[in-house]
Amino acid sequence: MSTRKSDGIDFAARSRSRRRALQAIYAWQMSGTPLARLLEEFAHEQDMNVADAAYFEDLVTGVVRGAKALDEALSGFLDRGIDQVDPIERGVLRIAAYEMLHRPDVPYRVVINEAIETTKRFGADHGHSYINGVLDKAAAQWRAVEAEAARKG
């Protein structure tokens, strides 16, 4: 993985943060672990020293606190209820939705690509195709100006 940096952002560290956030969100979805305990448990993980800890915390906090709103925002792009989506893909979708809706500093194409790559790594065989389809539709609405500019560009 590249360790490219731009404007002080370490892209590899952010990718690791997203993967760790997915693992934390998955644990939360399965066990309902309180947010503070979840953050504490993952803060001591071996690879957190090479991740962007602040970004990890923002993603996990944003998803856990905003899960209901994120699920509602995603519902129009899903072909089933969010609870029927595989837990890994559900976590990926929630993280990506949080980033698209609350992190305008992250280009939507980066959000989608990271979601696809994370799903390929942790999800079902063809889960990444589902993630791509949902997030493409979401980006066209949530990041309409950015998506249109990318299409013209």
KAVEN-V952077 format. One record per run of one state. SS is the DSSP state (H for helix, E for strand, C for the rest). FROM is the first residue (numbers start at 1). TO is the last residue. Records with the same first field share a line. If there is no record, write none. Layout:
BEGIN
SS->FROM-TO  FROM-TO
END
This chain:
BEGIN
C->1-4  7-8  32-34  44-45  51-52  76-81  85-86  103-107  123-126  143-143  153-153
E->5-6  9-10
H->11-31  35-43  46-50  53-75  82-84  87-102  108-122  127-142  144-152
END
